[in-house]
Amino acid sequence: MIYRASAFIVEAALRLRAMPRGQEALRHRLALDPAAPADIWVHGASVGELTSARPVIQALAQTHRVLVTANSLTGRDMAADWGLPARLAPLDTPGALGRFLDQVRPRLQVTVEGEFWPLRSRMLATRGIPQAVIGARMSPRSASRWRRLPRLIGPILGRLAALSAQDPDSEARLRGLGLPGHAVLPRLDLKLLAPAGLQLSQPSAERDRVLLAASTHEGEEAAVLDAWTQARRRNPGLRLILAIRHPQRGDEVAGLLAGRGISFERRFTGGTGGDVLLADTLGEMDRWYAAAGICFVGGSLTDRGGHTPWEPAAHASAILHGPHVGNFTDAYAALDGAGAAREVDEATLADQVMRLVADPSAARRMGQAARRVLEDRAGDPAALIARLRELAGTRL
């Protein structure tokens, strides 16, 4: 009652601000401008959430009318660029939600990762609209906070028809907060669906002789060049693609290469080959992963927390990484344990590169193992998509 009354007061104040027609964003949040009807209402906070769920969203859009909402303009615009109806989400206030639901008349509401809004949950249930959460996350800190509000979170979770958690720990925390067992679906890591769906790069002798240093930071390029120079003495055909994390450092890294007397081409000026290719552009990383049988993932020799191993895994590249992988501890542990990745430091990087170049079959086995780990952890979204379609019913 207190939450609903507070929301009503806030909405009344915001409506006064939204009266001028120039306040389009606020008018969308208050559902003062019309929205098109849809079978399924999908909501994600912003770009990251919606990007991870894109394979599921687009699969649903093949059979049902889908409306996507986001809390940010960038998230809304991205979904619109996919060719889907998109708008800012209604605020969790009685009037805004009522108007929005009257306009859209969804037969299923899907939330990506997890936003638990009391009024949204209650009003959807009152109208008999099933609710689902996909890729649900619940951190220990969030779970601790929700435990102080059992009369809010309990009913919200109890009304869910389906929930697919991102990881076992999140699922356990949500169950502990009141998620009913009948709503639990197989876990999916949405962020891995897109890389797991990439076409597998085919092995070749040329690819075996390419080392990619991906997303390197200041202090790492020198170590990579030392390792490549040593490995190249034994394997003269070994090429290097040096894909720096921040392209604005291109001039700096080009100076480092020139200072060492290394012949190189620069992607920024149109280069595509050479013994060393300095990849200092944006939006082409997938191309470099596809070209390299061996990948050193940067941000891990210097303490930057490491970068994702799943993109090289998608292309079945043998993965090398430094000791600093705090951003992806679990991922690297799984890959290391499966023989798909190896930890190195500045002293051992060259040795590991030479070993893999000298034994292409071993490098290929590592890459294939990495792809298997990726596919296993991503999961198969088919059952989830089928359940969501079932909840949405036959398209009208």
Beta strands, then each sheet from edge to edge (+ up, - down):
strand 1: 40-44
strand 2: 66-70
strand 3: 86-88
strand 4: 108-112
strand 5: 131-136
strand 6: 162-165
strand 7: 184-185
strand 8: 210-216
strand 9: 239-244
strand 10: 265-266
strand 11: 276-279
strand 12: 294-297
strand 13: 318-321
strand 14: 341-343
sheet 1: 3+ 2+ 1+ 4+ 5+ 6+ 7+
sheet 2: 10+ 11+ 9+ 8+ 12+ 13+ 14+
end
